[in-house]
Amino acid sequence: MSAIKKIPRAGVSERIGPVRVSFMIEPDLLERARNAAYALRVLDPPPTLARLLEDGARHEVERLERKHHKGRPFPARKGALRPGRRVGGTG
């Protein structure tokens, strides 16, 4: 279990536990993450691909909060995020 304290966020579901997300990732980064999870499977507990990506996202969001918002969480969204490009899309 992670020792990282979870900070409640306004506008976030009170659901307990992970949620499924779907997004595009560069193939080389995905392969590097898979290779890391595979190589480190001897650790106790072994890292999962999901945990590696979650920890990386947490680290980056916390860095951005420190850099751009005095270390505080960004305010809750007031609307939906713009969707990214569709798979196979041109823009």
C-alpha positions as CSV (number, residue, x, y, z in Angstrom):
1,M,0.0,0.0,0.0
2,S,1.3,3.4,-0.9
3,A,2.2,5.8,2.0
4,I,1.3,8.8,-0.2
5,K,-1.5,10.8,1.4
6,K,-4.5,11.2,-1.0
7,I,-5.7,14.8,-1.1
8,P,-9.5,15.2,-1.6
9,R,-10.3,17.4,-4.6
10,A,-13.4,19.4,-5.2
11,G,-15.6,18.0,-7.9
12,V,-14.0,14.6,-7.7
13,S,-16.1,11.5,-7.3
14,E,-16.1,10.1,-3.8
15,R,-15.7,6.6,-5.3
16,I,-13.2,4.5,-3.4
17,G,-10.4,2.8,-5.4
18,P,-9.0,3.2,-8.9
19,V,-11.0,4.3,-11.9
20,R,-10.4,3.1,-15.5
21,V,-9.1,5.7,-17.9
22,S,-8.3,5.5,-21.6
23,F,-5.7,7.6,-23.3
24,M,-3.0,7.4,-26.0
25,I,0.6,7.1,-25.1
26,E,3.7,7.0,-27.3
27,P,4.7,3.3,-28.1
28,D,8.3,3.8,-27.0
29,L,7.3,5.1,-23.6
30,L,4.8,2.3,-23.1
31,E,7.5,-0.3,-24.0
32,R,10.0,1.3,-21.6
33,A,7.4,1.2,-18.8
34,R,6.5,-2.4,-19.6
35,N,10.2,-3.3,-19.6
36,A,10.7,-1.6,-16.3
37,A,7.8,-3.4,-14.7
38,Y,9.1,-6.7,-16.1
39,A,12.7,-6.1,-15.0
40,L,11.6,-5.1,-11.5
41,R,9.2,-8.0,-10.9
42,V,11.7,-9.5,-8.4
43,L,11.0,-6.7,-6.0
44,D,8.5,-7.2,-3.1
45,P,5.9,-6.1,-4.0
46,P,6.7,-5.9,-7.7
47,P,5.6,-2.7,-9.5
48,T,2.7,-3.1,-11.9
49,L,2.5,-1.2,-15.2
50,A,-0.5,0.7,-13.8
51,R,1.4,1.7,-10.6
52,L,4.4,2.9,-12.6
53,L,2.2,5.1,-14.8
54,E,0.1,6.4,-11.8
55,D,3.2,7.3,-9.8
56,G,4.7,9.1,-12.9
57,A,1.5,11.1,-13.4
58,R,1.3,11.9,-9.6
59,H,4.9,13.1,-9.7
60,E,4.3,15.3,-12.7
61,V,1.1,16.9,-11.4
62,E,2.8,17.6,-8.1
63,R,5.7,19.2,-9.9
64,L,3.3,21.4,-12.0
65,E,1.4,22.4,-8.8
66,R,4.7,23.5,-7.2
67,K,5.9,25.4,-10.3
68,H,2.6,27.0,-11.3
69,H,0.3,27.1,-8.3
70,K,2.5,27.6,-5.2
71,G,2.5,23.9,-4.4
72,R,-1.3,23.8,-4.0
73,P,-3.8,21.7,-5.9
74,F,-5.2,23.4,-9.0
75,P,-8.8,24.5,-8.6
76,A,-11.6,22.1,-9.6
77,R,-12.5,22.2,-13.3
78,K,-15.6,24.3,-14.2
79,G,-16.1,22.3,-17.4
80,A,-15.0,19.4,-19.4
81,L,-11.5,19.0,-20.8
82,R,-11.2,19.3,-24.6
83,P,-10.8,15.8,-26.1
84,G,-7.5,14.9,-27.7
85,R,-7.1,13.8,-31.3
86,R,-9.0,10.7,-32.3
87,V,-7.0,7.6,-33.1
88,G,-6.1,7.8,-36.8
89,G,-7.3,11.4,-36.8
90,T,-5.6,14.3,-38.6
91,G,-6.1,17.0,-36.1
